[in-house]
Amino acid sequence: MAEQEQQQLSFESVSQPHVLVVDDDKRLRELLGRYLADQGFRVTTAVSAAEARSKLGSFTFDLLVLDIMMPGESGLQLTEHLRQENNVPILLLTAMSESADRIKGLSIGADDYLAKPFEPRELVLRIQAILKRARQAPSVKEPPRLIKFGSFVFDLERRRLSRQGNAVYLTESETDLLAQLASRLGDPVTREELSDMGSDIGASRVIDIQMTRLRKKIEDDPKFPRYLQTVRGRGYVLQPD
């Protein structure tokens, strides 16, 4: 019986959302840790960004509660660094007067913020809302930044096409068209979708003209395209090697 209870406890602890609370204020850190634990969360705490990095290297967290104002590396700096390699949800704790920091935090990838002082119950509600959105968010595979096809490389982030290291000139409309196809690599995109996606691509009836021009710059034989293919009844697709 004791063994069954232990197994049940272990299962429940694993199924609970794991939250990392990062704050240099010992009193607040411990208060939040106890309160969140009482609300059914698994809680780990860290006193600094450096300790948070260490904990992130050892555990998987469902959400970070991160104070902006910390000695050394700030919460904003840690958020910006994490967003380069980690999509863990982040809720920032800010002072009432730090409106610029709140805006900065959201712009670099934080999911929400809460101004001090705050009611612990509000923190729990915000955490639950973030976790709910994270669970409902579709899993989308990000396209690679560099799309290679034949002797060409398209830098999706910089929107630049090159061939064997030499830049290939594209108009804005051609660049828009190629970028939209590259972002849906291997999947057909309808003319209507292409028309709606880019502000300079033009109406759907113009897409065929833009594609013809783009093929002349990319395909060895534009009449029999290898990379910029037409899928009958579905639209256009960029097929890499």
C-alpha positions as CSV (number, residue, x, y, z in Angstrom):
1,M,0.0,0.0,0.0
2,A,2.8,2.4,0.9
3,E,4.5,1.6,-2.4
4,Q,1.4,2.4,-4.3
5,E,1.0,5.7,-2.5
6,Q,4.6,6.6,-3.2
7,Q,4.2,5.8,-6.9
8,Q,1.0,7.9,-7.0
9,L,2.8,10.9,-5.4
10,S,5.7,10.6,-7.9
11,F,3.3,10.5,-10.8
12,E,1.4,13.6,-9.5
13,S,4.6,15.6,-9.0
14,V,5.8,14.8,-12.5
15,S,2.4,15.8,-14.0
16,Q,2.3,19.2,-12.2
17,P,3.5,22.2,-14.1
18,H,7.1,23.0,-13.1
19,V,7.8,26.7,-12.5
20,L,11.1,28.4,-12.0
21,V,10.9,31.5,-9.9
22,V,13.9,33.8,-10.4
23,D,14.2,36.8,-8.0
24,D,17.0,38.2,-5.9
25,D,14.6,39.2,-3.1
26,K,14.8,36.3,-0.7
27,R,11.5,37.1,1.1
28,L,9.5,37.4,-2.2
29,R,11.2,34.4,-3.7
30,E,10.4,32.1,-0.8
31,L,6.8,33.5,-0.5
32,L,6.1,32.8,-4.1
33,G,7.7,29.4,-3.9
34,R,5.4,28.3,-1.0
35,Y,2.3,29.9,-2.5
36,L,2.7,28.3,-5.9
37,A,3.5,24.9,-4.4
38,D,0.2,25.2,-2.4
39,Q,-1.6,25.9,-5.7
40,G,-0.4,22.6,-7.2
41,F,2.8,23.7,-9.0
42,R,6.2,22.1,-8.7
43,V,8.5,25.0,-7.9
44,T,12.2,25.6,-8.2
45,T,13.8,28.9,-7.2
46,A,16.9,30.8,-8.3
47,V,18.5,34.0,-6.9
48,S,20.1,35.2,-10.1
49,A,20.2,34.8,-13.9
50,A,23.4,32.7,-13.5
51,E,21.7,30.3,-11.1
52,A,18.6,30.2,-13.4
53,R,20.9,29.2,-16.3
54,S,22.3,26.4,-14.2
55,K,18.8,25.2,-13.3
56,L,17.6,25.4,-16.9
57,G,20.5,23.2,-17.9
58,S,19.4,20.5,-15.3
59,F,15.6,20.6,-15.5
60,T,12.8,21.2,-17.9
61,F,10.4,23.9,-16.9
62,D,6.9,24.7,-18.1
63,L,7.2,28.4,-17.2
64,L,9.6,31.0,-15.7
65,V,8.6,33.8,-13.3
66,L,11.4,36.2,-13.8
67,D,12.1,39.5,-12.0
68,I,13.4,42.3,-14.3
69,M,15.5,44.1,-11.7
70,M,18.3,41.9,-10.6
71,P,22.0,42.6,-9.9
72,G,24.3,41.4,-12.7
73,E,22.4,40.1,-15.6
74,S,18.9,41.5,-15.6
75,G,15.7,39.7,-16.3
76,L,15.5,41.4,-19.7
77,Q,18.9,40.3,-20.7
78,L,18.2,36.7,-19.6
79,T,14.9,36.8,-21.5
80,E,16.6,38.0,-24.7
81,H,19.3,35.3,-24.4
82,L,16.8,32.5,-23.8
83,R,14.7,33.5,-26.8
84,Q,17.6,32.7,-29.0
85,E,17.4,29.0,-28.2
86,N,14.4,28.3,-25.8
87,N,10.7,28.9,-26.1
88,V,9.8,28.3,-22.5
89,P,7.0,30.7,-21.5
90,I,8.2,33.7,-19.4
91,L,6.2,35.9,-17.1
92,L,8.1,39.1,-16.0
93,L,7.8,40.8,-12.6
94,T,8.2,44.5,-12.9
95,A,8.0,47.6,-10.8
96,M,5.0,49.9,-11.4
97,S,7.3,52.6,-12.8
98,E,9.0,50.3,-15.3
99,S,6.6,50.8,-18.3
100,A,9.5,51.0,-20.8
101,D,10.9,47.7,-19.4
102,R,7.5,46.0,-19.7
103,I,7.3,47.0,-23.3
104,K,10.8,45.9,-24.0
105,G,10.2,42.6,-22.3
106,L,7.2,41.8,-24.5
107,S,9.0,42.9,-27.6
108,I,11.9,40.5,-27.0
109,G,9.6,37.5,-26.3
110,A,8.2,37.5,-22.8
111,D,4.7,36.1,-22.7
112,D,3.2,38.4,-20.0
113,Y,4.2,40.7,-17.1
114,L,2.9,41.5,-13.7
115,A,3.6,44.8,-11.9
116,K,4.6,44.8,-8.3
117,P,3.0,44.8,-5.8
118,F,0.5,42.2,-6.9
119,E,-1.9,39.7,-5.4
120,P,-0.5,36.1,-5.5
121,R,-3.9,34.9,-6.8
122,E,-3.5,37.1,-9.9
123,L,0.0,35.6,-10.5
124,V,-1.6,32.1,-10.4
125,L,-4.3,33.1,-12.9
126,R,-1.8,34.7,-15.3
127,I,0.4,31.5,-15.1
128,Q,-2.6,29.3,-15.8
129,A,-3.6,31.5,-18.8
130,I,-0.1,31.3,-20.2
131,L,0.2,27.5,-19.8
132,K,-3.3,27.1,-21.4
133,R,-2.2,29.1,-24.4
134,A,1.0,27.1,-24.6
135,R,-0.9,23.8,-24.6
136,Q,-3.3,25.0,-27.3
137,A,-0.6,26.5,-29.6
138,P,-0.1,24.4,-32.6
139,S,3.3,22.8,-33.0
140,V,4.9,24.6,-36.0
141,K,8.2,23.6,-37.4
142,E,10.2,26.6,-38.2
143,P,11.6,26.7,-41.7
144,P,15.4,26.7,-42.0
145,R,17.0,30.2,-42.4
146,L,19.0,29.1,-45.4
147,I,17.1,27.4,-48.2
148,K,19.3,25.6,-50.7
149,F,18.2,24.5,-54.1
150,G,20.6,23.7,-56.9
151,S,23.3,26.2,-57.0
152,F,21.1,28.8,-55.2
153,V,20.8,29.8,-51.5
154,F,18.0,31.9,-50.3
155,D,18.5,33.6,-46.9
156,L,14.9,33.6,-45.5
157,E,15.8,36.0,-42.7
158,R,17.7,38.5,-44.8
159,R,15.5,37.9,-47.9
160,R,18.6,37.5,-50.1
161,L,19.1,35.1,-53.0
162,S,22.6,34.1,-54.1
163,R,24.1,31.7,-56.6
164,Q,27.5,30.3,-55.8
165,G,28.2,33.2,-53.4
166,N,27.1,35.9,-55.9
167,A,24.0,38.0,-55.2
168,V,21.0,37.5,-57.5
169,Y,18.9,40.6,-58.1
170,L,15.2,40.2,-57.3
171,T,12.5,42.8,-57.3
172,E,10.6,43.3,-54.1
173,S,7.6,41.4,-55.6
174,E,9.8,38.5,-56.6
175,T,11.5,38.5,-53.2
176,D,8.1,38.4,-51.5
177,L,7.0,35.5,-53.6
178,L,10.1,33.5,-53.0
179,A,10.0,34.2,-49.3
180,Q,6.5,33.0,-48.9
181,L,7.2,29.8,-50.8
182,A,10.4,29.3,-48.8
183,S,8.5,29.7,-45.5
184,R,6.2,26.9,-46.6
185,L,9.0,24.7,-48.1
186,G,7.7,21.7,-49.9
187,D,4.0,22.6,-49.4
188,P,1.9,24.0,-52.2
189,V,0.6,27.5,-51.7
190,T,-2.4,28.8,-53.6
191,R,-2.3,31.9,-55.7
192,E,-4.9,33.5,-53.4
193,E,-2.7,32.8,-50.3
194,L,0.3,34.3,-52.1
195,S,-1.7,37.4,-53.0
196,D,-2.8,37.9,-49.4
197,M,0.6,37.2,-47.8
198,G,2.8,39.9,-49.4
199,S,1.9,43.5,-49.7
200,D,3.8,43.8,-53.0
201,I,3.0,40.6,-54.6
202,G,-0.2,41.9,-56.2
203,A,-3.5,40.3,-57.0
204,S,-3.8,36.6,-57.6
205,R,-3.9,37.0,-61.4
206,V,-0.5,38.7,-61.2
207,I,1.1,35.8,-59.4
208,D,1.6,33.9,-62.6
209,I,3.5,36.8,-64.2
210,Q,5.7,37.1,-61.1
211,M,6.4,33.4,-61.1
212,T,7.4,33.4,-64.8
213,R,9.9,36.2,-64.1
214,L,11.3,34.4,-61.0
215,R,11.7,31.2,-62.9
216,K,13.7,32.9,-65.6
217,K,16.2,33.9,-62.9
218,I,16.4,30.5,-61.2
219,E,15.4,27.7,-63.5
220,D,17.7,26.2,-66.2
221,D,14.6,25.7,-68.3
222,P,11.7,27.9,-67.1
223,K,9.2,25.8,-69.1
224,F,10.2,22.7,-67.2
225,P,10.9,24.0,-63.7
226,R,12.8,21.9,-61.2
227,Y,12.4,24.0,-58.1
228,L,9.5,26.4,-58.6
229,Q,6.9,23.9,-59.5
230,T,3.2,24.2,-60.3
231,V,0.9,21.8,-58.5
232,R,-2.3,21.5,-60.6
233,G,-5.3,22.7,-58.7
234,R,-3.3,23.7,-55.6
235,G,-0.8,26.5,-56.5
236,Y,3.0,26.8,-56.4
237,V,5.6,25.0,-54.4
238,L,9.3,25.5,-53.8
239,Q,11.0,22.1,-53.9
240,P,14.5,21.9,-52.5
241,D,17.1,19.3,-53.6
